[in-house]
Amino acid sequence: MRDMDKLDKFARDLQEAILKDEKKKYSEKVVQLWLNPENVRRMTDPDGAALMKGVCGDTVEIYLSIRNNKIYDASFFTDGCGPTVACGSLVTELVKGKSIEDALKLSPASIIDALDGLPEENIHCAILAINTLHKAIADYLLKNF
């Protein structure tokens, strides 16, 4: 086996071992959204936007496109860990099509429930995603009312 083939095999084996370990810690929903997140992009000219930094140092950006008091589109960007990616992705999916009032009803607990739970040390990821959403909505409201 060539050195490059050995290195590739080592990298694949290591990645599989890490993923196996993460699947023991996180729900399937968290892992799925972490590995295949939806709506990861920075919007140009959003109606509302916010960037917040969490207690762990992760940052989350949320962008909203709003029409007729409904969230038409939502996206996010983060430099955070897997659970932060999952929370950001889920928040943007859940708010699409919702009124501003209904979007403001989302809570960290609703995100945690929708993800089939989060370990205690990752609860702050859901809090960060929701707080950033609320700040993006506030940004929209301040610009438009």
C-alpha positions as MATLAB code, in Angstrom:
seq = 'MRDMDKLDKFARDLQEAILKDEKKKYSEKVVQLWLNPENVRRMTDPDGAALMKGVCGDTVEIYLSIRNNKIYDASFFTDGCGPTVACGSLVTELVKGKSIEDALKLSPASIIDALDGLPEENIHCAILAINTLHKAIADYLLKNF';
ca = [
       0.000    0.000    0.000;
       1.362    3.392   -0.967;
       1.919    6.041    1.685;
      -0.906    8.208    0.307;
      -3.308    5.242    0.350;
      -2.331    4.562    3.976;
      -2.920    8.187    4.877;
      -6.319    8.193    3.139;
      -7.329    4.995    4.957;
      -6.164    6.428    8.277;
      -8.178    9.621    7.690;
     -11.319    7.652    6.720;
     -11.004    5.354    9.728;
     -10.483    8.302   12.059;
     -13.485   10.141   10.622;
     -15.686    7.044   11.020;
     -14.548    6.594   14.631;
     -15.307   10.236   15.458;
     -18.747   10.033   13.832;
     -19.533    6.806   15.699;
     -18.599    8.496   18.974;
     -20.704   11.588   18.172;
     -23.739    9.414   17.365;
     -23.554    8.059   20.924;
     -23.716   11.595   22.322;
     -26.207   13.319   19.976;
     -29.590   12.390   18.509;
     -29.853   11.339   14.890;
     -31.556   14.675   14.109;
     -28.632   16.654   15.527;
     -26.088   14.595   13.593;
     -28.109   14.821   10.362;
     -28.487   18.619   10.560;
     -24.859   19.003   11.585;
     -23.595   17.006    8.608;
     -26.217   18.266    6.107;
     -27.394   21.681    7.287;
     -30.038   23.657    5.427;
     -29.952   27.385    4.659;
     -26.243   28.009    5.285;
     -25.589   31.281    3.505;
     -25.261   34.972    4.094;
     -28.124   36.898    2.502;
     -27.491   40.015    0.530;
     -29.904   42.766    1.513;
     -31.889   40.946    4.239;
     -34.893   42.603    5.867;
     -33.571   41.659    9.291;
     -30.192   40.349   10.391;
     -28.248   39.713   13.565;
     -24.923   38.350   14.725;
     -24.412   37.113   18.270;
     -21.582   35.454   20.150;
     -22.340   32.673   22.589;
     -20.781   31.891   25.948;
     -18.542   29.306   24.275;
     -17.233   31.769   21.682;
     -19.322   30.472   18.764;
     -20.948   33.117   16.607;
     -24.261   32.762   14.800;
     -25.595   35.064   12.099;
     -29.261   34.907   11.087;
     -30.732   36.599    8.030;
     -34.446   37.075    7.355;
     -36.456   38.004    4.290;
     -39.913   39.170    5.368;
     -42.976   39.856    3.224;
     -46.433   40.804    4.478;
     -45.396   40.173    8.087;
     -44.325   36.584    7.274;
     -40.836   35.180    7.139;
     -40.409   34.315    3.487;
     -36.802   33.106    3.723;
     -34.258   32.558    6.475;
     -30.597   31.633    6.453;
     -27.716   31.401    8.875;
     -23.958   31.264    9.105;
     -21.832   30.071   12.001;
     -18.273   29.314   12.975;
     -19.597   27.038   15.703;
     -19.611   23.394   16.657;
     -21.898   20.695   15.263;
     -24.757   21.331   17.698;
     -24.633   25.063   16.903;
     -24.863   24.234   13.186;
     -27.832   21.940   13.889;
     -29.622   24.600   15.963;
     -29.048   27.314   13.354;
     -30.276   25.076   10.568;
     -33.376   24.014   12.471;
     -34.293   27.572   13.487;
     -34.153   28.759    9.880;
     -36.314   25.852    8.736;
     -38.895   26.339   11.478;
     -39.436   30.063   10.891;
     -40.037   29.924    7.147;
     -43.663   30.761    6.452;
     -44.336   31.847   10.036;
     -45.619   35.237   11.062;
     -43.247   37.380   13.079;
     -45.462   36.821   16.111;
     -45.275   33.030   15.754;
     -41.521   33.091   15.124;
     -41.056   35.015   18.364;
     -42.812   32.179   20.215;
     -39.981   29.779   19.392;
     -37.862   29.069   22.441;
     -34.661   27.183   23.198;
     -36.844   24.416   24.656;
     -38.769   24.074   21.381;
     -35.482   23.723   19.485;
     -34.139   21.167   21.956;
     -37.392   19.172   21.724;
     -37.360   19.260   17.905;
     -33.775   17.939   17.966;
     -34.785   15.073   20.290;
     -32.646   16.606   23.016;
     -29.195   18.071   23.491;
     -26.576   17.241   26.109;
     -26.477   19.726   28.988;
     -23.176   21.176   27.754;
     -24.814   22.104   24.424;
     -28.015   23.750   25.670;
     -26.347   27.123   25.081;
     -26.309   26.351   21.323;
     -30.125   26.413   21.211;
     -30.174   29.564   23.344;
     -27.714   31.260   20.979;
     -29.736   30.350   17.873;
     -33.017   31.596   19.371;
     -31.491   34.786   20.761;
     -29.985   35.532   17.348;
     -33.349   34.918   15.666;
     -35.074   37.294   18.086;
     -32.403   39.929   17.508;
     -32.820   39.596   13.706;
     -36.579   40.084   14.101;
     -35.934   43.125   16.314;
     -33.624   44.489   13.604;
     -36.441   44.165   11.066;
     -38.980   45.785   13.382;
     -36.685   48.707   14.197;
     -36.144   49.383   10.489;
     -39.806   49.149    9.548;
     -41.938   50.489   12.396;
];
